[in-house]
Structures are given as C-alpha cells and as structure tokens.
Amino acid sequence: MTQASDTGPTKSRSSTFLKIFLPILFIALAAGSWVYMRSTKPKAPSRAVQEKVWAVSIAQVEPGTYRPELEIYGQVETPRMTAISSALTAYVKTVPTDEGRAFNANDTLLTLDERDINLLVSQREADLRNAEAQLAAENVRYNADLKALKIEKDLLRLTRQSVERIESLKTRNLASQEQLDTSRRSAQQQALSLNSRQQAINDHPNRLKQLKANVQRSQAQYDAALLDLERSQIKVDFPGRIAKLHVAPGDRVRSGDPLLTLYGLDRLEVRAQIPSRLLPTVRAALSGEQQFSASSQLDNQQVALQLDRLAGEVNGGRAGVDAFFRLENHTQLPEPGRSVAVDLQLPPQSGLIALPPQALYGTDRIYKVEEGRLQAVTVERIGDITLNGKPHILVRADSLKPGDPVITTQLPNAISGLKVRDASIREDQP
C-alpha cells in the first residue's frame, strides 16, 4: 500500500517537466541549427567598386580677339503717337479712311458737319463788323469835337465880351441888372459847354483803346470760329498710319471727344533694354569713341538699326537702361507694339575664348579637365559669335590659360571632381 502511494506523485512531476521543458528544448535546438546554418553558408566573393568614367568632348582654350554679338529683345514704338479729338460739337459727316491705312500729308482723314460752325462764324463776323463800326464812329465824333471846340471857344469869347459891355453900360445906368445877369448866365453856360467838349476830347484816347480792344476781341473770336471751321476737316501735315478709329459717320461728338489715333511713319523706333554691363560700351558708341552696330529681322528682311539715344529714366524693377534705335532703309515699316529681336555687334575685344554653347553651365560656369577630373571655372559671358557657320559663346576667365582642356558636353550631373575621359580617344588605346 505504501509503495503505490509514492509512485503516483513521482510520475505526476515527471509528466509536468516534460510538458514544460521539452518544447523549450526543441525551440532552442531549432534556433541553434538556424544560426549554425546561416553562419556556415557559402558567401559570394565581393567585387571592387569601380568609379564610373564619363566620356566627354574636350576643346582646347585659345584666347583671341573677337567682335562679340549679343541678342536683346525690344518693342517697336513711336514718340509721335497722336490722339486727335473734336474741336467742336457736331455730327461726323464722312470718314474716308480705315484703321490700319497709311495716308499722305494733308490728306482728309475725317470731316465733321460744318453747318453749326458756319452759323457761329457768321455771328462772330457780325460782332467784328459792329466793333469796327463803333471804332470808326468814335474817330468821326473826335474830329467833330475838335471842330466844335474851336467854335465854342469863339462863342465863349463873344459872351464874355458881351458881359463886359453890359457891365460898362450898367455903370452908366444904361443897362439893367437883369440884362447883366442874363449875360453872365449865358457866359457860364458857354463855359460849361466848352468844358464838356474839352473833356470829351481828352477822354478820346481811353475810348479809342476800349473800342480797339473790342475790335481785337471780336477779331480773335472770329478767327477762333474760322479755326474751328477749318478743324471740321481733320488733316495732318505729315505722312502716317491710322492706329484706331473712335467714330463712324453719323455719330454726334462733343468738343474734346476722341476721333482717331494715328502716328507718323518717320519716327518709328525700337526700344530695347541694355544690360548694365554694356552701358559703358553703349555710351562710348553714342559719343563716337567705339564702333557699335545693330540690326534686326523684320518680315524676313535684315534691317539696319541706328543707336539714337538712351532713356532718361529707369523704370522700377529693371536692371538696365532702355536704348532707342532708329529704323533705316526699310520699306515695310513695322507696327508700334511689335516685339523684335535686336542683334548687337559690339566693339572688338581681346582675350576672349570662343566655345560651343554646350560648354556653358548655367550662366557663368564651365568645367576644365585636370588629371582626368572636372574642375569648375567661373567665367563672364561677353556675347555670341558665329564661327565656320556654327554658333559659339564668347567668355572671359582670367584663370584659364591657353591650351587648357575644357569639356564641351552637357553632363546632367557635372560637379567638380567627376572623373571624365576624352570621347575622341578609345578606351583600349594606351
């Protein structure tokens, strides 16, 4: 009985041990096997990393004397753009032209109904004739006053002599007091009349000035009416082209209303912005110290441009100064507002390097080759030039020497230190 009770608890503990630690043992064995197999698997032999070498085209630096060319962009303008407005209130009678048409000097471009202004001209003429008649009447009155003054002086002398005779008779009691008073009254009245006549004569210059001023005013009003009548026929004394029509026949216009816009053909010019670095050259060309030429392509024709002047002010936000070029020897003149490209040919400069456009990175960087690797060089771009029928850029760099190799290939990842080789040399060549 005692042995049976001891065996039961022992078997129970053995079973519990196996259930707990046996799975752990299997997991440990599996993990050890995986680690052993991973550490003992064969490894592929490592390859040495080789730096990529880029094949590029290389040109030798050859400084020389060139005449740089530079392309800038401008716009056709004219300082003679004229907006003509109506000088009177009237109906538009005829418009014998159209927008865009050219015209000659003194051609009739537009006519206004002149009936209203003709009535005003007649009225102004009548006012002028009235003023002239008043001036003539004043001269007649003045001459009459001069004659009357002499007569009145004689009358005054006679009346005073009459007073003296009556006074003499009165002292001898041969005349009454009433006769004396009457004679003295007549003398005073004659003196007043003479004084009035003299005053009228003295005031003649003032009245003459006033009447002449009235004649001058009436003449000016009459001339203004005639000028308005003349302005009913819209003409200009220079050849040009109609830019825009604002009215049509039958429209009612008031004084100051726009009629048409036109410009002269003799003052068309190109306005283009000159970079600040070229301003000394342009100013020297204006003074005649250096050679400078410009041209443009208009309607597939090469047109010579003549540098005329620089702008008097710089608009905000601009880095350069505007220059004005005159058009020369061009039959088909362009329209104002048209954009054109201006080719500038600058004076010859020494020490410039001509390179293909592909050699330039950004606006001021090229790469030379030193010991098979790229080295960035900052350059100043002077302009362009065509050599052997191919476009080239002209740059200046003090750090470049004659014979230095410069790459002429555009690499997307070009940086200093990048390894390159000359594409014209095969890799198997020594």
C-alpha positions in Angstrom: 0.0 0.0 0.0 2.8 2.4 0.8 4.7 1.9 -2.5 1.7 2.6 -4.6 1.2 6.0 -2.9 4.8 7.0 -3.5 4.9 6.1 -7.2 1.9 8.3 -8.1 3.4 11.7 -7.2 6.7 10.9 -8.9 5.0 10.2 -12.2 3.0 13.3 -12.0 6.1 15.5 -11.5 7.9 13.8 -14.5 4.9 14.5 -16.7 4.8 18.2 -15.8 8.5 18.5 -16.5 8.2 17.0 -20.0 5.3 19.3 -20.9 7.1 22.5 -20.0 10.8 22.0 -20.8 10.6 19.6 -23.8 9.1 22.3 -26.1 11.6 24.8 -24.9 14.4 22.3 -25.8 13.1 21.8 -29.3 12.9 25.5 -29.9 16.4 26.0 -28.6 17.7 23.2 -30.9 15.9 24.7 -33.9 17.3 28.2 -33.2 20.8 26.8 -32.8 20.5 24.9 -36.1 19.4 28.1 -37.9 22.2 30.1 -36.5 24.7 27.4 -37.4 23.4 27.0 -41.0 23.4 30.8 -41.5 27.0 31.2 -40.2 28.3 28.3 -42.3 26.5 29.2 -45.7 28.9 29.9 -48.6 29.5 33.6 -49.5 29.9 35.1 -52.9 33.2 36.8 -53.5 33.0 40.7 -53.2 33.7 42.9 -56.2 35.8 46.0 -56.0 33.6 49.1 -56.7 34.8 50.9 -59.9 34.2 54.6 -60.3 32.3 55.5 -63.5 34.2 57.4 -66.1 32.1 59.8 -68.3 33.1 60.2 -71.9 33.1 63.9 -72.9 34.2 66.1 -75.8 37.1 68.3 -75.0 38.2 71.6 -76.6 41.5 73.5 -76.0 41.3 77.1 -74.8 42.5 79.5 -77.4 42.1 83.2 -76.4 41.8 85.7 -79.2 40.3 88.9 -80.4 36.6 88.8 -81.4 33.8 91.1 -82.0 31.0 89.8 -79.7 27.4 89.7 -80.8 24.5 89.9 -78.3 20.8 89.4 -78.9 18.4 91.6 -76.9 14.6 92.0 -77.3 12.7 95.2 -77.8 9.5 96.7 -79.0 8.6 99.0 -81.8 7.4 102.4 -80.6 6.9 105.9 -81.8 7.1 109.2 -79.9 4.6 110.6 -82.4 1.5 108.7 -81.5 -1.2 111.4 -81.8 -4.8 111.3 -80.5 -7.0 113.7 -82.4 -10.1 115.0 -80.6 -13.0 117.0 -81.8 -12.7 120.8 -81.5 -16.5 121.4 -81.8 -19.8 119.8 -81.2 -21.1 118.4 -84.5 -22.1 115.3 -86.3 -19.5 113.1 -88.1 -20.0 113.7 -91.8 -17.5 111.4 -93.6 -14.7 109.0 -92.6 -12.7 108.4 -95.9 -10.1 106.2 -94.2 -10.0 103.0 -92.2 -8.0 101.6 -89.3 -4.5 100.5 -90.4 -4.4 102.5 -93.6 -1.5 104.8 -94.4 -2.0 108.4 -95.5 -0.1 111.2 -97.0 0.5 114.7 -95.7 -2.6 116.9 -95.8 -5.0 114.1 -96.7 -8.5 114.5 -95.4 -9.0 111.8 -92.7 -12.4 112.8 -91.3 -14.9 115.6 -91.8 -17.5 117.0 -89.4 -20.8 118.7 -90.3 -19.9 122.4 -90.6 -23.4 123.9 -90.7 -23.4 124.7 -87.0 -20.0 126.2 -87.0 -20.8 128.3 -90.2 -23.6 130.0 -88.2 -21.2 130.7 -85.4 -18.7 132.1 -87.9 -21.4 134.5 -89.3 -22.2 135.7 -85.8 -18.6 136.3 -84.9 -18.1 138.2 -88.2 -21.1 140.4 -87.4 -19.7 141.2 -83.9 -16.4 142.1 -85.6 -18.1 144.4 -88.0 -20.1 146.1 -85.2 -16.9 146.7 -83.2 -15.1 148.1 -86.2 -18.1 150.5 -86.9 -18.0 151.7 -83.3 -14.3 152.4 -83.7 -14.9 154.4 -86.9 -17.8 156.3 -85.2 -15.5 157.3 -82.4 -13.0 158.8 -84.8 -15.7 160.7 -86.6 -17.0 162.1 -83.3 -13.5 163.0 -82.2 -12.9 165.1 -85.4 -16.3 166.7 -84.9 -15.4 167.6 -81.3 -12.2 169.2 -82.4 -14.1 171.5 -84.8 -16.8 172.2 -82.3 -14.2 173.1 -79.6 -12.9 175.9 -81.8 -16.4 177.3 -82.3 -17.3 177.0 -78.6 -14.1 178.9 -77.7 -15.2 181.7 -80.0 -18.7 181.7 -78.5 -17.3 181.9 -75.0 -15.0 184.8 -76.0 -18.1 186.6 -77.5 -20.3 186.0 -74.5 -17.6 187.3 -72.2 -17.2 190.4 -74.3 -21.0 190.9 -74.1 -20.8 190.7 -70.3 -18.1 193.3 -70.3 -20.2 195.7 -72.4 -23.3 195.3 -70.3 -21.2 195.8 -67.1 -19.9 199.1 -68.7 -23.4 200.2 -69.6 -24.6 199.2 -66.1 -22.1 201.5 -64.5 -23.6 204.4 -66.6 -27.1 203.3 -65.8 -27.7 202.4 -69.4 -28.5 198.7 -68.7 -30.5 196.9 -66.1 -29.3 194.4 -63.6 -31.4 191.7 -65.2 -29.6 192.2 -68.5 -26.3 191.9 -66.8 -27.4 188.7 -65.0 -28.7 187.2 -68.2 -25.4 188.0 -70.0 -23.4 186.4 -67.2 -25.6 183.3 -67.2 -25.0 182.8 -70.9 -21.3 183.2 -70.4 -21.3 180.5 -67.7 -23.4 178.1 -69.8 -21.0 178.5 -72.7 -18.1 177.9 -70.4 -19.7 174.6 -69.2 -20.3 173.6 -72.8 -16.7 174.3 -73.7 -15.6 172.3 -70.6 -17.7 169.3 -71.6 -16.4 169.4 -75.1 -12.8 169.5 -73.9 -13.5 166.6 -71.5 -14.8 164.6 -74.4 -11.7 165.3 -76.4 -9.5 164.5 -73.5 -11.3 161.1 -73.0 -10.9 160.2 -76.6 -7.7 158.1 -76.2 -9.4 156.0 -73.5 -12.5 155.4 -75.6 -10.3 154.6 -78.5 -8.3 152.0 -76.5 -11.6 150.4 -75.3 -13.0 150.2 -78.8 -9.8 148.9 -80.3 -9.9 146.2 -77.6 -13.4 145.3 -78.6 -12.3 145.0 -82.2 -9.4 142.8 -81.2 -11.6 140.6 -79.0 -14.1 140.3 -81.8 -11.3 139.5 -84.3 -10.0 136.8 -82.0 -13.4 135.2 -81.6 -13.9 135.4 -85.4 -10.5 133.8 -86.0 -11.3 131.1 -83.4 -14.6 130.3 -85.2 -12.7 130.1 -88.6 -10.2 127.8 -87.0 -13.0 125.6 -85.7 -14.4 125.6 -89.2 -11.0 124.6 -90.5 -10.8 121.8 -87.9 -14.0 120.3 -89.2 -11.7 118.9 -91.8 -9.3 116.6 -90.0 -5.9 116.7 -91.6 -2.2 116.4 -90.5 0.9 117.8 -92.2 2.9 114.5 -92.2 2.5 111.0 -93.6 1.4 108.3 -91.2 -0.9 105.5 -90.5 -4.3 105.2 -88.7 -3.9 103.3 -85.5 -7.5 103.4 -84.3 -10.8 105.0 -85.3 -13.2 106.0 -82.5 -16.2 107.3 -84.5 -18.3 106.4 -87.6 -20.3 108.6 -90.0 -23.4 109.9 -88.2 -22.0 109.9 -84.7 -22.6 113.0 -82.6 -19.4 114.2 -81.0 -18.8 116.9 -78.5 -15.8 119.2 -78.0 -12.9 117.0 -76.7 -14.3 113.7 -77.8 -11.7 111.4 -79.4 -11.9 111.0 -83.1 -8.9 108.9 -84.2 -5.4 107.9 -83.2 -2.5 108.0 -85.7 1.2 108.0 -85.8 3.9 109.3 -88.2 5.9 106.9 -90.2 9.1 108.9 -90.0 9.7 108.4 -86.3 9.3 104.7 -85.7 12.0 103.3 -83.4 12.9 100.2 -81.4 13.1 100.4 -77.6 15.2 97.7 -76.0 16.7 97.3 -72.6 20.5 97.3 -72.5 22.2 95.2 -69.7 24.0 97.3 -67.1 27.4 95.7 -68.1 27.1 97.0 -71.6 26.2 100.6 -70.7 29.8 101.9 -70.8 30.1 100.4 -74.3 26.8 101.9 -75.5 27.7 105.4 -74.1 31.1 105.2 -75.8 29.3 104.3 -79.1 27.0 107.3 -78.7 29.9 109.6 -78.3 31.6 108.1 -81.3 34.5 106.6 -79.4 33.8 103.0 -80.3 32.3 101.1 -83.1 28.8 99.7 -82.5 26.2 98.4 -84.9 22.7 96.8 -84.5 20.3 95.0 -86.8 17.0 93.1 -86.7 14.9 90.7 -88.7 11.7 92.3 -89.9 9.4 90.4 -92.3 12.3 88.1 -93.2 14.4 91.1 -94.1 17.6 92.3 -92.4 17.1 95.8 -91.2 19.9 98.1 -90.0 19.3 99.9 -86.8 21.0 103.1 -85.7 21.5 103.7 -82.0 19.9 107.1 -81.3 19.8 107.7 -77.5 19.3 106.3 -74.0 16.2 106.7 -71.9 16.1 109.5 -69.4 14.9 107.3 -66.5 14.8 103.7 -65.4 11.5 102.1 -64.5 11.3 100.3 -61.2 12.4 96.7 -61.2 14.7 97.0 -64.2 18.4 96.3 -64.1 19.3 98.0 -67.3 18.6 101.2 -69.2 16.4 101.4 -72.3 18.0 102.4 -75.6 16.3 103.7 -78.7 17.2 102.5 -82.2 16.1 104.2 -85.4 14.9 102.1 -88.3 16.8 102.7 -91.5 16.2 101.6 -95.1 13.1 99.6 -94.5 10.1 99.9 -96.9 7.6 97.9 -94.9 7.6 99.7 -91.6 6.5 97.7 -88.6 3.5 98.4 -86.4 4.0 100.0 -82.9 3.9 97.4 -80.1 5.5 94.7 -82.2 8.2 92.7 -80.4 11.5 92.3 -82.3 14.9 90.8 -81.6 17.9 93.2 -81.8 21.3 91.8 -82.7 24.1 94.0 -81.3 27.6 93.8 -82.7 30.0 95.1 -80.0 33.4 96.5 -80.5 36.4 94.0 -80.8 37.8 92.7 -77.5 40.9 90.8 -76.9 41.4 87.9 -74.5 38.1 86.2 -75.3 37.5 82.5 -75.5 35.1 81.0 -78.1 33.4 77.8 -77.0 30.3 75.8 -78.2 27.2 76.7 -76.3 27.2 73.2 -74.7 30.3 74.2 -72.7 28.4 76.7 -70.6 26.6 75.5 -67.4 24.1 77.9 -66.0 25.1 81.5 -66.9 28.7 81.7 -65.6 30.3 78.3 -65.2 32.4 75.9 -67.4 34.5 72.9 -66.5 38.1 72.3 -67.3 39.8 68.9 -67.0 42.7 68.5 -64.5 44.2 65.0 -64.2 41.1 63.4 -65.6 38.7 65.1 -63.3 36.4 68.1 -63.7 37.2 71.5 -62.1 34.6 74.2 -62.2 35.7 77.6 -63.5 33.6 80.8 -63.2 33.6 82.9 -66.4 32.0 86.1 -67.6 29.8 85.7 -70.7 30.6 88.5 -73.1 28.3 87.6 -76.1 28.0 85.3 -79.0 29.7 84.8 -82.4 29.3 82.6 -85.4 32.4 80.7 -86.5 32.5 78.5 -89.5 28.7 78.7 -89.7 28.3 77.4 -86.1 27.2 79.4 -83.1 29.7 80.0 -80.3 29.7 81.8 -77.0 32.4 84.2 -76.0 33.6 84.1 -72.4 36.4 85.7 -70.4 38.1 83.9 -67.5 41.5 85.0 -66.0 42.1 81.6 -64.5 42.1 79.8 -67.9 45.4 79.6 -69.8 45.9 78.8 -73.5 45.8 75.1 -74.1 43.7 74.3 -71.0 41.2 71.4 -71.8 37.5 72.4 -71.4 34.6 70.0 -71.8 32.0 70.8 -74.4 29.5 68.2 -73.4 26.4 68.9 -71.2 26.5 66.4 -68.3 23.4 66.3 -66.2 25.4 65.6 -63.0 28.5 67.7 -63.7 30.4 68.6 -60.5 34.0 69.3 -59.6 35.9 66.0 -59.1 33.8 64.0 -61.5 36.0 61.6 -63.5 35.9 62.0 -67.3 37.8 60.9 -70.4 38.1 62.3 -73.9 35.5 60.7 -76.0 37.7 61.0 -79.1 40.2 58.5 -77.6 39.1 54.9 -77.4 39.4 53.1 -74.0 41.7 50.4 -75.4 44.2 53.0 -76.7 47.2 53.5 -74.4 
